[in-house]
Amino acid sequence: MEIERLRESHKKYITLTNPEWAFTVNLRNLVCHEFATQGYLTSQTFDAVLDWKLRQQRKRTEKHRSENTADLIRELTGTFWRVQHNDPDKLVEIKLSVLMSIPGTGIGVASTILTLSNPANFAIIDFRNWKVLYSEDKR
């Protein structure tokens, strides 16, 4: 019974006829394309990620990002993309730390960029997911 409900939800929401899903797929493709072709995100794409992830909450934290420049976004997202480490767990930690060094960028946005750049291996971390995974509130 539960599997049928999931299949129906999948048909309804996880389809390119759903504008939200189509936008998400296009954003993922844009992020992947920029990293693959130039090795960093443009400030426009970074802003699109912020709009998608933060939605109405974006204005609440915008003052922290107000002085971010296109050069800063390019340099830090490029560093995120280029960094290497033999230990996969340490690599993820470093990559997230680099992204969180962008003023106004926390674990939610950093993990969103990580996920959009490699959706087969990562998922967005936010307080909702944290509670499910670790049974604790974390903000």
C-alpha positions as semicolon CSV with decimal commas, in nm:
position;residue;x (nm);y (nm);z (nm)
1;M;0,000;0,000;0,000
2;E;0,274;0,247;0,097
3;I;0,472;0,183;-0,221
4;E;0,170;0,271;-0,434
5;R;0,130;0,602;-0,249
6;L;0,497;0,675;-0,313
7;R;0,461;0,589;-0,682
8;E;0,166;0,825;-0,712
9;S;0,359;1,105;-0,540
10;H;0,653;1,040;-0,766
11;K;0,435;1,065;-1,077
12;K;0,279;1,386;-0,948
13;Y;0,586;1,573;-0,822
14;I;0,903;1,420;-0,965
15;T;0,833;1,503;-1,326
16;L;0,939;1,775;-1,565
17;T;0,574;1,876;-1,601
18;N;0,597;2,003;-1,241
19;P;0,745;2,356;-1,276
20;E;0,928;2,335;-0,942
21;W;1,092;2,006;-1,036
22;A;1,180;2,133;-1,384
23;F;1,340;2,444;-1,231
24;T;1,541;2,227;-0,992
25;V;1,666;2,004;-1,273
26;N;1,762;2,310;-1,479
27;L;1,945;2,463;-1,182
28;R;2,131;2,138;-1,121
29;N;2,227;2,124;-1,489
30;L;2,348;2,486;-1,480
31;V;2,560;2,427;-1,169
32;C;2,711;2,109;-1,317
33;H;2,776;2,284;-1,649
34;E;2,954;2,581;-1,490
35;F;3,176;2,360;-1,276
36;A;3,253;2,130;-1,571
37;T;3,331;2,409;-1,818
38;Q;3,485;2,686;-1,608
39;G;3,552;2,532;-1,266
40;Y;3,351;2,782;-1,060
41;L;3,005;2,935;-1,024
42;T;2,919;3,278;-1,153
43;S;2,762;3,517;-0,906
44;Q;2,437;3,492;-1,107
45;T;2,425;3,116;-1,062
46;F;2,520;3,150;-0,695
47;D;2,226;3,393;-0,657
48;A;1,995;3,146;-0,833
49;V;2,101;2,877;-0,584
50;L;2,031;3,118;-0,296
51;D;1,687;3,202;-0,438
52;W;1,602;2,834;-0,478
53;K;1,730;2,720;-0,138
54;L;1,634;3,015;0,082
55;R;1,319;3,134;-0,094
56;Q;1,134;3,378;0,135
57;Q;1,408;3,345;0,398
58;R;1,669;3,500;0,171
59;K;1,598;3,860;0,272
60;R;1,640;3,770;0,637
61;T;2,010;3,695;0,590
62;E;2,091;3,912;0,287
63;K;2,287;4,169;0,491
64;H;2,554;3,904;0,552
65;R;2,601;3,856;0,177
66;S;2,567;4,219;0,072
67;E;2,939;4,275;0,014
68;N;3,009;3,947;-0,167
69;T;3,166;4,021;-0,503
70;A;3,166;3,820;-0,824
71;D;3,541;3,767;-0,774
72;L;3,487;3,628;-0,424
73;I;3,215;3,390;-0,544
74;R;3,434;3,278;-0,836
75;E;3,743;3,223;-0,617
76;L;3,570;3,036;-0,334
77;T;3,345;2,819;-0,551
78;G;3,649;2,748;-0,769
79;T;3,849;2,644;-0,464
80;F;3,558;2,423;-0,355
81;W;3,564;2,256;-0,696
82;R;3,942;2,207;-0,717
83;V;4,022;2,090;-0,363
84;Q;4,137;1,728;-0,334
85;H;4,194;1,492;-0,041
86;N;4,254;1,118;-0,010
87;D;3,997;1,076;0,268
88;P;3,644;1,121;0,122
89;D;3,500;1,227;0,458
90;K;3,770;1,489;0,505
91;L;3,719;1,605;0,148
92;V;3,350;1,674;0,211
93;E;3,436;1,855;0,534
94;I;3,689;2,076;0,354
95;K;3,457;2,145;0,059
96;L;3,173;2,248;0,290
97;S;3,409;2,465;0,495
98;V;3,530;2,646;0,183
99;L;3,174;2,721;0,076
100;M;3,075;2,829;0,428
101;S;3,361;3,081;0,420
102;I;3,149;3,284;0,174
103;P;2,989;3,545;0,402
104;G;2,625;3,460;0,471
105;T;2,661;3,100;0,360
106;G;2,586;2,830;0,614
107;I;2,564;2,454;0,600
108;G;2,228;2,462;0,419
109;V;2,351;2,665;0,120
110;A;2,693;2,497;0,119
111;S;2,539;2,150;0,113
112;T;2,297;2,267;-0,157
113;I;2,588;2,361;-0,384
114;L;2,760;2,031;-0,304
115;T;2,439;1,842;-0,381
116;L;2,362;2,030;-0,704
117;S;2,718;1,968;-0,823
118;N;2,708;1,597;-0,736
119;P;2,348;1,485;-0,673
120;A;2,424;1,115;-0,700
121;N;2,640;1,126;-0,388
122;F;2,515;1,407;-0,165
123;A;2,202;1,555;-0,012
124;I;2,113;1,893;0,132
125;I;2,172;1,929;0,504
126;D;1,935;2,153;0,693
127;F;1,767;2,147;1,032
128;R;1,485;1,925;0,906
129;N;1,717;1,660;0,765
130;W;1,947;1,685;1,067
131;K;1,655;1,608;1,299
132;V;1,558;1,302;1,096
133;L;1,916;1,174;1,075
134;Y;2,030;1,246;1,430
135;S;1,709;1,291;1,631
136;E;1,820;1,631;1,759
137;D;1,739;1,991;1,688
138;K;2,022;2,181;1,524
139;R;2,010;2,535;1,392
